[in-house]
Amino acid sequence: MTPERHALPMPAPPGSPRVVDAPVEGRRPSFASAAVGGAGAAVARREASLVSTPIPVPPLPSPFGDTLRPGERFRFDVSFSGNPAGLATAEVVDVVDLDPSHPRGRAVRLRGHARTAGVVSLLAQVTDDIESLLDVRTGAPISSHNVIHYDGLRVGYRHRVTDTRFLGRGALEIHDRKDDRERRKGMRVPRDTFDPLSAMAWVRSLRLEPGQAAVAHVMDGLALLRVEVVSRGRSAPETLPPIARSLGIEPDAVERIDGRLVRVDERDRPKPGARVYTLRAYLSVDGRRLPLLMETDMWVGQLRLALAQYDPPP
């Protein structure tokens, strides 16, 4: 199959309005007019803290591009606090050629989709579509395009489109549109920062010994999250999804991975009042590393994704 050529989202043209929230190295705002009284002192302290705390330089994640096999597709049944809530799909679509000017050359395209159903859809109808390009060798994210649409229960906006462009390792640009509001943001981030789909692929690629941990970061919309995962060894849940047996997976061939997510700033410091979310993932220990079950504890209940269908790569 001949890979199709794929042009990456490009930054705004010259002259377009742009807001860069991250500090720009070598350029600092003047606080001379605010340096009188307590307010000026508080600003000076905040700036001193920003300058004195370096951006962390974590080791680069091990390459995992060879684990991304075009044609592989997953479908999950989604439940919330025990009630049917919808479905989700994830697939490795294909390998594409990037624009000739792009240094990466080729990329793997991932695609995800989720939508509400059942009891939850009586309150709100939500669709969430995301498409990501990953480096064909390392698995590092190149770009991400996310579209979320709400009907019913209001959440502050009905339609949101977020484009994230990764500028190599350690920097990115975001174009975020919520209804008629628009925001552009540039950020410096830790070198191990993924987008949501590449983060899931990274976790799936890990081969950890029991008790061994791994850490990375995820850019979810405008929020930077630190993800910490640890292997609990072979440990199956009380009930595996019915598809497990048809896929030849027995309870003693399942690994449990526990995780924590917390929102941080670009220097990896937890945001004030940031809530810590916990998660559990159960994967097959064979070469397929199939995600059989994923659970996330939220403040109003538990979100659960159970594998319902698996299409292997050709």
Protein Blocks (a to p, Z undefined) as FASTA:
>chain_A
ZZddddddddddehiacddfbdcehiacdfklmmgcjklmmmmmmmmmmmmmccdddddd
ddfklmpcghiacdddddeehiafbdcddddfbdcdddfklmnlpacddddddddehjll
mmoccdddddddddfklopafbdcdddddehjaehiabdcdddddehjhiacddddehja
ccdddddddfkbccfklmmmmmmmpccdehiacdddddehjaccddddddebjaddfbdc
fklmmnopafklcccdddddddddfkopacehiacddddddddfbfnopafbccdddfkb
ccddddfbdcddZZ
